[in-house]
Amino acid sequence: MNRLLAKFAPAKSTLNRLILGLCTVFVLFTIAVTPAIATTIYELPNITGQSPRAIDAANVLSPLNEGNLNKSLEDLATKTGKDVWLVTVRIGYGDTVEEFTDALFNHWFPTPEAGSDRLLLVLDTLSNNSAIHAGEGLQALLTDDIAQSIAQETLLTPIRTGGKYNQAFLDAQNRLFLVLSGEADPGPPAIAQVNIEGTFTDAEETDDRNATVWVIGFLVVATIVPMLTYYLYVGFPGQ
């Protein structure tokens, strides 16, 4: 019996190392397919007098454009007393950009008075969808229809037709500047037709894709490990 055990000892040692290697690979595979960590409202900076008004938490804007947006929004606040914040984030599955925007606005401005002349426009770069929340003091200039048009048309058209995030925020900022300054609303971009459907992967489709990857990974491990085990125990007749 001792001789028999000694005969298979090298193969068992090799098998142990192989299984350990496969487990390491599987862990790395799991990490690779795990979605990126989502942004939470508590990770964004609190609003102060010196806070930037363009907050690119998703890192899709160029530093030059981010600086231009901040300068223009500061000029708008100085000219009109209306404060606008433009934010990019990555929102996790199960949450909507509307819920995130409302929660962030209420976190920054917990009372109606604090948020009266404030506006928040948020883009979720994971879904390429956006939402807008405006305080009551802006409603005389910014109707609900104009606000939704800015969020869903002016902002999203350059993104959905060419992934132009910098252009999208410049267009949205320019339109907001005019409207909140009391100028005539220029309206949404003059594009005959925008194909909204199918321009990004929704949560259900992505979940199905991730589930498929998981199944394939498990099948690969479940197939390879028994084959290697059999080979290591049977494939060494000279040991």
Number of C-alpha atoms within 10 A of each C-alpha: 6 6 8 9 10 12 15 17 14 15 19 16 11 14 19 13 12 15 15 12 12 15 13 12 13 16 11 11 14 13 11 10 11 9 11 12 9 13 17 14 16 9 9 15 11 10 13 8 5 7 12 19 21 22 20 19 16 17 12 15 20 12 12 9 16 20 14 14 23 20 14 16 23 18 15 20 17 11 12 13 14 21 22 23 21 22 20 24 24 20 22 18 15 6 10 15 22 17 10 19 22 17 16 19 22 15 14 17 16 12 11 13 12 12 21 17 19 22 22 20 24 25 27 23 20 19 18 21 19 23 22 23 22 22 20 15 16 18 15 9 16 20 13 13 8 19 22 16 18 25 23 16 23 25 31 26 26 19 20 21 12 9 14 16 23 19 19 20 27 18 20 20 24 15 22 23 22 14 20 23 16 13 12 11 15 11 13 18 14 9 8 5 7 12 9 11 8 8 12 15 13 13 15 10 11 14 13 11 12 15 12 11 15 15 11 12 14 11 11 12 15 11 10 11 15 11 10 15 18 11 13 17 15 11 12 12 8 5 11
